[in-house]
Every structure is written in C-alpha cells, then in structure tokens.
Amino acid sequence: MKKKILFWVDSSIIQFGIAKLLQEKLDADFYVIYDFNHHLKKSFTEQKIINFKKEWYYWDHVTRSNKESDIEYLKKIEKEYNLNLWQIAYSERNFYKYNPFYQFSRREILSIFEQECRFFELILNEVVPDFLIIKTTDFHRNYLFTEMCRAKGVKILMLFASRLGNRASISSQSDKIDYSLDEKTEKNLEIESPEELENYLKSYNKLESTKKATSGGMNYPIRKKIMPAIKFLTKTVDEEWSEGYDHYGVTRFKAIQHYFVYSFKGRLRKFFIDRNFLKINEPEEKFLFFPLQVQPERNVDIDAPFYSNQLEVITNISKALPVGYKLYVKEHPNMYHRHWRETSFYKEIMKLPNVKMIHPSLDAKRFLENCSMVITIAGSAGLEAALYKKPCIVFTDVIYSSLPSVHRLKSLEELPEAIRNSLKKEVKQSDVNDFINLLDRNSFAFDIFGHYSEILKRFHHGGFMISNSLDMSDLNSFFEENKEIYEMLSLEHLKKINQYENQK
C-alpha cells in the first residue's frame, strides 16, 4: 500500500522543492496544504511541477465570522488531541501583543480555532496521512495542525535549524532529537583542548549563521522598496486580502504609517541603547549572564509560553541572585530586524539595582568566557555555555537539556536554590563531547538561513513584501539551479521515512 505524505507549503517554498525531488525517489501519494493568500494561490492552482493527489488552501477555509463558537466542539478537540487552545492562542503574534493594527476579541479567536480544527479534521479523516513534512512551526495555525497530526499518530518530519550553525535537522519536533531513531555510531568529534574548542565554535557559530536571516526586508535597499510598496498599496490590499485574520485592521494608510513610525522608533531606540547600555568587553566582577532572545519567536512564545515575558523573567532572576553576583543582560543583535524593543522595557531592567544592560554589539564570547553561569529561557547560549565549561539554567525543554550541567527549571520558586546548586556544578568535557556528537549525527550541513534569504531575494523582494505571484517556470528553474541542495534535503527526508519504517 502506498504511503500518504502530506506537505505544508508556505511562501518560503522550501517544502515545495523537497516534494519535487522526493516524488522522483518515492512511490507515494502526495497531498498539500498551501498557506498563502489568494493572490499567491493563483500561481499554484495550475502548477505542473508536483503531482499532488489533492490540494487545499488554508485561507479558503478560515474566514471572518461573527458567529458564536461551538464551545462543546472545542472542548472535544482539547480532550481528543490533548491541546490547550488558549495557550496556543497567546503564542500567536497576530492575536496578542505584537499586532499594531487590530485587537482580537475572544469570539473572533475561538471562531478562527473552530474553523481551523474542522478544516484540519476534515483533511486528517479524509487522507489519514502517514507523514507530515513541514518547516519549523512559527504560527499558531501550523503548530496546531502539527499537534493534531501528532495526536493522530502521524509521523512528523519537521525541518529546522540545528543549534550548530550552518546545519539543520529533521525531527518530530523543532529543537528536539528523536532518540528512538538515533543511530548510535562512533564519535566523529573529539574536543580536547581550548584551541580545538575555539576552532569548533568558529565553524559552527549559530549567531553568525542567523545574521543571514532577513526580516521585513531590513537589509533591502530603499530604492528597491519603492515599486513593491506601490504594488502592495494598489494591487495587494483588496477586499479578499483584508478578510484574512492576519490582515485585520490593515489599511493602506495604516500600513504606510506603521512602516515610517516603526522605522523612526527603531532609530530612537537604537539611540537610547547606544547612550545607556554598557560597553565592557572584560568584566572584572562576578556575574551571571542572561542573553535576551528575539521576540516574537517560537523558541520563547511557543516552547516556553509561561516564561515569554522576558522582563518578568529577568526581574525574578535578579531577586534570586546570591549577594556576591550581578546579572548581565545582553540585548540580542538580531532585534535590529524588529526595530529593537520599547525603551520602557530597557528602562525597567535598568532600574534593577543588581542588573546591568550590555550593548548588543559586544561579542557574547567574552561574557561566556567570564561569567559564572548562563541563564536563558531557551536560547543557544545555553549550549554555548557548556562549550565554555559553564553551567546553565533553562526555562523549558531544549535540545541540550540532557547535558548534566544544564538545569531545567520547573518553577520560579526553586530559582534561588537552582542558581546556588548550579554554581557548584562542574562541566565535564566528556559530557560535552558526547552531546556534540549526538547533535552532529542527528543533523546535516545546510545553511537554512542563507538559503531562505536567497528565496526572499529571488521571489519576495528581499523579505520586504511577499509577492502576489510566482512564475512557475522561474520557480522550477530555481529548484534546478539548487538541485544539489534539494537533492540532499529530499534524501534526508527519505532517510527519516525509512528510519520510521524500519522501526516498525
């Protein structure tokens, strides 16, 4: 019997390229959910690149509705699929906190959830897929669908950036290892000296790899933004486009106003940062290191929803510090793509008497070398701490939680004791080597941020605007030009499929 493979494809089109190459290697029935608006939908309705047995367009099934939701149905969904819908709702950047255009009501959010769940159940019951191929879930809708698939026993093949720079992994959950599929082989890597560690960190520096990521076309030249902006205002913003919940409240005037206001605010915030944040490369006092994480971001908002208020987390850490230590908080340099945080956020941190704010331009390596311990919600700094032989506390399950030097906090009340105990921990090189080898054999060389940036440059105005259309011949040419990459990605997915099959 043929396998049934379901793809979730959005404007990043990476999973579309994987499907193109995978269909040449695997005799299976392919299905797809497209997650892009009605403009882009028109480009794919007649596509001949991939022979999907059936296609669905997400936005055809989730529309504006003022009807009261069927609460009994949603209760059934929570129970059957082991979900907490409000927890998922608060992780959605459009519903809460990060939407400058619209404030959603309870009725609207629940209406969206009901429509989504009915749509997703329709697909799951009709197809009964064996596998779901999807990228990292970064919105509530793809996260919700993935969790519903998981509850139904569908095997998830999620492509995500590894904690090792310029490498990627495929697993059932982002930032997790499928230990049951781990092919325990001999160690490929041995790090025995500070020099070897230094070289290793340079080769797999996660921060350097994320610098290639673009957001909102921040690095796109102004002259190249003019025509896409005109097209957006005259062609993109129409009645049907405005019916998508991620566009509620967006008008031409508000879009223009938002762009210029936030650009101006970003400059003011950067001026505040430059004037007030410390620039000390060689600290001479005992301190714990807390690097802020980019927000909105799935590692915080989805993986650690009850610790997503980083200001509150920092305040609680400052209360739990031993008297001989300070807390150094460093802003993430990639917050540049988000126009930095509100200055009120920074001012509240600076009021804390045992906390110092560190300038984002400084090299985090110096603080990792000199700190006594790293505390992070779910960031890569926790793994880097182990490489620098420093203990760490995290606030959610992360891929490196298995390291003995990492303490996974279960409640805020245990924070003072967790800090005191972690400060006594010794990080063993053997533990680090074992974990690095685990990461290495469960990942593969792929610059996911760099490749996605190439897609944005080629098809979506550098990330400044999502295009209204894609030329299928140009898209096919792109896959052919990058055939080596997509050949590798399809083989990695096929390898994972075979591992599941062998496990039976």
C-alpha positions as CSV (number, residue, x, y, z in Angstrom):
1,M,0.0,0.0,0.0
2,K,1.3,3.4,-0.9
3,K,2.5,5.8,1.8
4,K,0.5,9.0,2.2
5,I,2.6,12.1,2.6
6,L,1.1,15.5,3.5
7,F,3.1,18.7,2.9
8,W,2.5,22.1,4.5
9,V,3.8,24.7,2.0
10,D,4.0,28.4,2.7
11,S,5.7,31.3,0.9
12,S,9.1,30.0,1.8
13,I,8.5,27.3,-0.8
14,I,11.3,25.0,0.6
15,Q,8.9,22.2,1.3
16,F,7.6,22.5,-2.2
17,G,11.1,22.0,-3.5
18,I,11.5,19.0,-1.3
19,A,8.3,17.5,-2.7
20,K,9.5,18.0,-6.2
21,L,12.7,15.9,-5.6
22,L,11.1,13.4,-3.3
23,Q,8.5,12.4,-5.8
24,E,11.3,11.2,-8.0
25,K,12.5,8.8,-5.3
26,L,9.4,7.6,-3.5
27,D,6.3,5.9,-4.9
28,A,3.8,7.6,-2.6
29,D,0.6,9.7,-2.7
30,F,1.4,13.3,-2.1
31,Y,-1.1,15.9,-0.6
32,V,-0.6,19.5,0.2
33,I,-1.9,22.4,2.3
34,Y,-0.9,25.7,0.9
35,D,-0.6,28.5,3.4
36,F,-0.5,31.8,1.4
37,N,-3.1,34.4,0.5
38,H,-5.4,34.4,-2.5
39,H,-3.0,36.4,-4.7
40,L,-0.3,33.8,-4.5
41,K,-2.8,31.0,-4.6
42,K,-3.5,31.8,-8.3
43,S,0.1,30.9,-9.2
44,F,-0.2,27.4,-7.8
45,T,-3.7,26.4,-8.9
46,E,-2.4,25.1,-12.3
47,Q,1.1,24.1,-11.2
48,K,2.5,21.1,-13.0
49,I,5.8,20.7,-11.1
50,I,4.4,18.3,-8.5
51,N,1.7,15.7,-8.9
52,F,-0.3,16.2,-5.7
53,K,-3.2,13.9,-5.3
54,K,-5.2,16.6,-3.6
55,E,-4.6,20.3,-2.7
56,W,-6.1,22.5,0.0
57,Y,-5.7,26.3,0.5
58,Y,-5.8,27.2,4.2
59,W,-7.3,30.6,3.7
60,D,-10.3,29.2,1.8
61,H,-11.4,27.5,5.0
62,V,-10.7,30.2,7.6
63,T,-12.7,33.4,7.1
64,R,-14.1,36.3,9.0
65,S,-17.1,35.2,11.1
66,N,-19.2,36.8,13.9
67,K,-20.9,33.5,14.8
68,E,-20.6,32.3,18.4
69,S,-18.3,29.3,18.5
70,D,-19.4,25.8,19.4
71,I,-17.7,25.5,22.7
72,E,-18.6,21.9,23.2
73,Y,-16.8,21.1,19.9
74,L,-13.7,23.0,21.0
75,K,-13.8,21.1,24.4
76,K,-13.9,17.9,22.5
77,I,-10.9,19.0,20.4
78,E,-8.9,19.9,23.5
79,K,-9.6,16.5,25.0
80,E,-9.2,14.3,21.9
81,Y,-5.9,16.0,20.8
82,N,-4.5,16.8,24.2
83,L,-4.4,20.6,23.5
84,N,-4.7,23.8,25.4
85,L,-6.2,26.2,22.8
86,W,-5.8,29.4,24.8
87,Q,-2.1,28.6,25.4
88,I,-1.7,28.3,21.6
89,A,-3.8,31.4,21.0
90,Y,-1.4,33.5,23.2
91,S,1.6,32.3,21.3
92,E,0.2,33.8,18.1
93,R,1.8,37.1,17.3
94,N,-1.3,38.3,15.4
95,F,-3.7,37.6,18.3
96,Y,-1.8,39.1,21.2
97,K,0.8,41.8,22.0
98,Y,2.6,42.1,18.6
99,N,-0.3,43.3,16.4
100,P,-0.2,47.1,15.9
101,F,-3.3,47.1,13.7
102,Y,-6.0,45.1,15.4
103,Q,-7.1,43.8,18.8
104,F,-8.9,40.4,18.6
105,S,-11.9,39.5,20.7
106,R,-12.5,36.2,22.5
107,R,-15.3,35.4,20.0
108,E,-13.1,36.1,17.0
109,I,-10.2,33.9,18.3
110,L,-12.4,31.0,19.1
111,S,-14.2,31.3,15.8
112,I,-10.9,31.0,14.0
113,F,-9.9,28.0,16.1
114,E,-13.2,26.2,15.4
115,Q,-12.9,26.8,11.6
116,E,-9.3,25.6,11.7
117,C,-10.0,22.5,13.7
118,R,-12.9,21.5,11.5
119,F,-10.7,22.0,8.4
120,F,-7.8,20.1,9.8
121,E,-10.0,17.2,11.0
122,L,-11.6,17.0,7.5
123,I,-8.1,16.5,6.0
124,L,-6.9,14.1,8.6
125,N,-10.0,11.9,8.3
126,E,-10.0,12.0,4.5
127,V,-6.3,11.4,3.9
128,V,-5.2,9.5,7.0
129,P,-1.6,10.6,6.3
130,D,1.4,8.6,7.3
131,F,3.8,11.5,7.3
132,L,3.6,15.3,7.6
133,I,6.5,17.3,6.0
134,I,6.7,20.8,7.4
135,K,9.1,23.5,8.4
136,T,9.5,24.9,11.9
137,T,6.1,25.8,13.2
138,D,6.2,29.6,13.7
139,F,2.5,30.5,13.7
140,H,-0.4,29.0,15.7
141,R,-2.0,27.5,12.7
142,N,0.8,25.2,11.6
143,Y,1.6,24.5,15.2
144,L,-2.0,23.5,15.9
145,F,-2.1,21.3,12.8
146,T,1.2,19.6,13.7
147,E,-0.1,18.8,17.2
148,M,-3.3,17.4,15.8
149,C,-1.3,15.2,13.5
150,R,0.9,14.0,16.3
151,A,-2.2,13.0,18.4
152,K,-3.4,11.0,15.4
153,G,-0.2,9.1,15.1
154,V,1.1,10.9,12.0
155,K,4.9,10.9,11.9
156,I,6.2,14.5,11.8
157,L,9.2,15.4,9.6
158,M,10.0,19.0,10.7
159,L,12.9,20.8,9.1
160,F,14.6,23.2,11.5
161,A,18.0,25.0,12.0
162,S,20.3,23.0,14.3
163,R,21.9,24.5,17.4
164,L,25.1,24.1,15.4
165,G,25.5,26.9,12.9
166,N,25.0,26.1,9.2
167,R,23.5,22.8,10.0
168,A,19.9,21.6,10.0
169,S,17.9,18.7,11.4
170,I,14.7,16.8,10.7
171,S,12.8,15.7,13.8
172,S,9.2,15.2,15.1
173,Q,9.5,18.5,17.0
174,S,11.6,21.6,16.5
175,D,14.7,21.7,18.6
176,K,14.3,18.1,19.7
177,I,16.1,14.8,18.9
178,D,14.2,11.7,18.1
179,Y,16.2,9.5,20.4
180,S,14.4,6.3,19.3
181,L,15.7,6.9,15.8
182,D,19.2,7.9,16.8
183,E,21.7,5.7,15.0
184,K,24.4,5.5,17.7
185,T,27.7,5.4,15.9
186,E,31.3,6.0,16.8
187,K,32.3,9.5,17.8
188,N,33.2,11.7,14.9
189,L,34.4,14.6,17.0
190,E,36.8,14.9,19.9
191,I,37.4,18.3,21.5
192,E,40.3,18.1,24.0
193,S,41.9,21.5,24.1
194,P,40.9,25.2,24.3
195,E,42.3,25.7,20.8
196,E,40.1,22.9,19.4
197,L,37.1,24.3,21.2
198,E,37.9,27.8,19.7
199,N,38.1,26.3,16.2
200,Y,34.9,24.3,16.7
201,L,33.0,27.3,17.8
202,K,34.1,29.4,14.8
203,S,33.0,26.6,12.5
204,Y,29.5,26.2,14.0
205,N,28.7,29.6,15.4
206,K,24.9,29.8,15.5
207,L,24.8,33.6,15.8
208,E,26.9,34.1,12.7
209,S,24.6,31.9,10.7
210,T,21.4,33.7,11.9
211,K,22.8,37.0,10.8
212,K,22.0,35.9,7.2
213,A,18.3,35.8,8.2
214,T,16.2,38.7,6.9
215,S,13.1,40.1,8.5
216,G,10.8,42.7,7.0
217,G,13.4,43.5,4.3
218,M,15.6,45.4,6.8
219,N,18.6,45.0,4.6
220,Y,16.8,45.6,1.3
221,P,17.8,48.9,-0.3
222,I,15.3,51.8,-0.1
223,R,15.3,52.2,-3.9
224,K,14.2,48.6,-4.4
225,K,11.3,49.0,-1.9
226,I,9.5,51.7,-3.9
227,M,7.9,49.6,-6.7
228,P,6.9,46.7,-4.3
229,A,5.4,49.2,-2.0
230,I,3.4,50.8,-4.8
231,K,2.2,47.4,-6.0
232,F,1.3,46.4,-2.4
233,L,-0.8,49.5,-2.0
234,T,-2.5,49.3,-5.4
235,K,-2.8,45.6,-6.0
236,T,-2.3,43.6,-2.8
237,V,-4.6,45.4,-0.4
238,D,-8.1,44.4,-1.6
239,E,-11.3,43.2,0.0
240,E,-10.4,39.5,-0.1
241,W,-6.9,40.1,1.2
242,S,-8.3,42.1,4.2
243,E,-10.5,39.1,5.1
244,G,-7.5,37.1,6.3
245,Y,-7.2,37.4,10.1
246,D,-3.5,38.3,9.8
247,H,-4.6,41.4,7.9
248,Y,-7.5,42.6,10.1
249,G,-7.3,46.3,10.6
250,V,-4.7,46.9,7.9
251,T,-5.4,49.7,5.6
252,R,-3.2,51.5,3.0
253,F,-2.8,54.5,5.3
254,K,-2.1,52.4,8.4
255,A,0.5,50.3,6.5
256,I,2.4,53.4,5.4
257,Q,2.1,55.0,8.8
258,H,3.3,51.8,10.6
259,Y,6.3,51.5,8.3
260,F,7.6,55.0,8.9
261,V,6.6,55.2,12.6
262,Y,8.3,52.0,13.5
263,S,11.4,52.9,11.4
264,F,11.6,56.1,13.3
265,K,11.0,54.4,16.7
266,G,13.8,51.9,15.8
267,R,16.2,54.8,15.4
268,L,15.2,56.4,18.7
269,R,15.5,53.0,20.5
270,K,18.9,52.5,19.0
271,F,20.0,55.9,20.1
272,F,18.8,55.1,23.6
273,I,20.8,51.8,23.5
274,D,23.9,53.5,22.4
275,R,23.7,56.1,25.1
276,N,22.8,53.9,28.0
277,F,24.0,50.3,27.5
278,L,27.4,49.3,28.9
279,K,30.3,48.6,26.6
280,I,32.6,46.4,28.7
281,N,34.4,43.6,27.0
282,E,36.4,42.4,30.0
283,P,34.1,42.3,33.1
284,E,36.0,42.3,36.4
285,E,33.2,41.2,38.8
286,K,31.3,38.0,39.4
287,F,28.2,37.9,37.2
288,L,25.5,35.6,35.7
289,F,24.8,36.1,32.0
290,F,21.3,36.4,30.6
291,P,21.2,37.0,26.8
292,L,17.8,38.3,25.7
293,Q,16.1,36.3,23.0
294,V,14.5,37.7,19.8
295,Q,10.7,38.2,20.1
296,P,8.3,37.3,18.7
297,E,10.0,33.9,18.2
298,R,8.8,30.3,18.5
299,N,11.5,29.3,21.0
300,V,10.0,31.6,23.6
301,D,6.4,32.2,22.6
302,I,5.5,28.6,21.7
303,D,8.1,26.5,23.5
304,A,8.1,28.5,26.8
305,P,4.7,30.3,26.8
306,F,4.6,30.8,30.6
307,Y,8.1,32.5,30.6
308,S,7.6,34.6,27.4
309,N,7.6,37.8,29.4
310,Q,11.4,38.3,29.5
311,L,11.2,41.4,31.7
312,E,9.4,39.4,34.3
313,V,11.9,36.6,34.0
314,I,14.9,39.0,34.4
315,T,13.2,40.6,37.5
316,N,12.7,37.2,39.1
317,I,16.3,36.2,38.4
318,S,17.5,39.4,40.0
319,K,15.6,38.5,43.1
320,A,17.2,35.1,43.2
321,L,20.8,36.2,42.8
322,P,23.3,35.3,45.5
323,V,24.5,38.6,47.1
324,G,28.0,38.4,45.6
325,Y,26.8,38.4,42.0
326,K,25.3,40.7,39.4
327,L,23.2,39.8,36.4
328,Y,24.4,41.0,33.0
329,V,21.6,41.2,30.4
330,K,22.7,41.5,26.8
331,E,20.3,42.6,24.0
332,H,20.2,40.3,21.0
333,P,21.8,41.9,17.9
334,N,19.1,40.4,15.7
335,M,16.4,42.6,17.4
336,Y,17.6,45.1,14.9
337,H,15.2,43.3,12.5
338,R,12.3,44.0,14.9
339,H,13.3,47.7,15.4
340,W,14.5,46.9,18.9
341,R,12.3,46.8,22.0
342,E,10.4,49.6,23.6
343,T,12.7,51.8,25.6
344,S,10.3,51.4,28.6
345,F,11.3,47.7,28.6
346,Y,15.0,48.6,28.8
347,K,14.4,51.3,31.5
348,E,12.6,48.8,33.7
349,I,15.6,46.4,33.5
350,M,18.0,49.3,34.3
351,K,16.0,50.1,37.4
352,L,17.0,46.8,38.9
353,P,19.9,47.5,41.3
354,N,21.9,44.3,40.7
355,V,21.4,44.2,36.9
356,K,23.5,45.7,34.1
357,M,22.4,46.1,30.4
358,I,25.1,45.2,27.9
359,H,25.3,46.7,24.4
360,P,24.2,44.3,21.6
361,S,27.3,45.0,19.5
362,L,29.6,43.4,22.1
363,D,31.0,39.9,21.5
364,A,28.9,37.4,23.6
365,K,32.0,35.2,23.7
366,R,33.7,37.5,26.2
367,F,30.7,37.2,28.6
368,L,30.5,33.4,28.1
369,E,34.2,33.1,29.0
370,N,34.0,35.3,32.1
371,C,30.6,34.6,33.6
372,S,29.9,32.2,36.4
373,M,26.8,30.8,34.8
374,V,24.4,31.3,31.9
375,I,20.6,31.6,32.4
376,T,18.4,31.5,29.2
377,I,14.8,30.8,28.5
378,A,15.6,28.6,25.5
379,G,18.5,30.2,23.7
380,S,21.6,28.7,22.0
381,A,23.7,30.5,24.7
382,G,22.8,27.6,27.0
383,L,24.6,25.1,24.7
384,E,27.5,27.6,24.2
385,A,27.8,27.8,28.0
386,A,28.6,24.1,28.1
387,L,31.3,24.6,25.4
388,Y,32.8,27.2,27.6
389,K,32.5,24.9,30.6
390,K,29.9,27.0,32.3
391,P,26.7,25.6,34.0
392,C,23.3,26.8,32.7
393,I,19.6,27.1,33.7
394,V,16.8,26.9,31.1
395,F,13.1,27.5,31.5
396,T,11.8,24.9,29.1
397,D,12.9,21.6,27.5
398,V,15.6,22.3,24.9
399,I,17.6,20.0,22.7
400,Y,20.6,20.3,25.1
401,S,18.6,19.7,28.3
402,S,20.2,16.3,28.6
403,L,23.6,17.8,29.5
404,P,24.3,17.2,33.2
405,S,25.4,20.9,33.5
406,V,22.0,22.1,32.4
407,H,19.2,22.6,35.0
408,R,15.7,22.7,33.6
409,L,13.7,24.9,35.9
410,K,10.3,23.6,36.9
411,S,9.0,26.6,38.9
412,L,10.1,30.1,39.8
413,E,10.1,29.3,43.5
414,E,13.1,26.9,43.0
415,L,15.2,29.6,41.2
416,P,17.3,30.7,44.1
417,E,18.2,27.2,45.1
418,A,18.7,26.2,41.4
419,I,21.2,29.1,41.0
420,R,23.2,28.1,44.1
421,N,23.4,24.5,43.1
422,S,24.2,25.2,39.5
423,L,27.1,27.5,40.5
424,K,28.7,24.4,42.2
425,K,28.4,22.2,39.0
426,E,31.5,21.2,37.1
427,V,31.1,20.9,33.3
428,K,32.8,17.7,32.1
429,Q,34.5,17.7,28.7
430,S,33.3,14.1,28.1
431,D,29.7,15.2,28.5
432,V,30.1,18.0,26.0
433,N,31.8,15.7,23.5
434,D,29.1,13.1,23.8
435,F,26.4,15.7,23.2
436,I,28.2,17.4,20.3
437,N,28.5,14.0,18.6
438,L,24.8,13.4,19.3
439,L,24.0,16.8,17.6
440,D,26.4,16.1,14.8
441,R,25.0,12.7,13.8
442,N,21.4,14.0,14.0
443,S,22.0,17.0,11.8
444,F,23.4,17.7,8.4
445,A,25.2,20.5,6.6
446,F,22.6,23.0,5.3
447,D,22.7,26.8,5.7
448,I,18.9,27.2,6.2
449,F,19.1,30.9,6.9
450,G,21.3,31.7,3.9
451,H,19.1,29.6,1.6
452,Y,15.9,31.2,2.8
453,S,17.4,34.6,2.3
454,E,18.1,33.6,-1.3
455,I,14.5,32.7,-1.7
456,L,13.4,36.0,-0.3
457,K,15.8,37.9,-2.7
458,R,14.6,35.9,-5.7
459,F,10.9,35.9,-5.1
460,H,9.8,38.2,-2.3
461,H,11.7,41.5,-2.6
462,G,14.3,40.5,0.0
463,G,11.5,39.8,2.6
464,F,10.2,43.4,2.3
465,M,6.9,42.1,0.7
466,I,5.6,38.7,-0.1
467,S,5.0,38.6,-3.9
468,N,1.5,38.4,-5.3
469,S,2.5,35.8,-7.9
470,L,5.3,33.4,-8.7
471,D,6.2,32.4,-12.2
472,M,6.2,28.5,-12.1
473,S,8.9,28.3,-14.8
474,D,11.1,30.6,-12.7
475,L,10.4,28.6,-9.6
476,N,11.2,25.4,-11.4
477,S,14.4,26.9,-12.6
478,F,15.3,27.9,-9.1
479,F,15.0,24.3,-7.9
480,E,17.1,23.1,-10.9
481,E,19.8,25.7,-10.1
482,N,19.8,24.5,-6.5
483,K,19.2,20.8,-7.3
484,E,22.2,19.7,-5.2
485,I,20.6,21.3,-2.1
486,Y,17.1,19.9,-2.8
487,E,18.5,16.5,-3.7
488,M,20.2,16.4,-0.3
489,L,17.1,17.6,1.5
490,S,14.9,15.0,-0.2
491,L,17.4,12.3,0.7
492,E,17.5,13.4,4.3
493,H,13.6,13.2,4.5
494,L,13.7,9.8,2.8
495,K,16.2,8.7,5.3
496,K,13.9,9.7,8.1
497,I,10.9,8.0,6.5
498,N,13.0,4.8,6.2
499,Q,14.0,5.0,9.8
500,Y,10.4,5.1,10.9
501,E,9.6,2.2,8.5
502,N,12.5,0.1,9.9
503,Q,11.3,0.9,13.5
504,K,8.1,-1.0,12.7
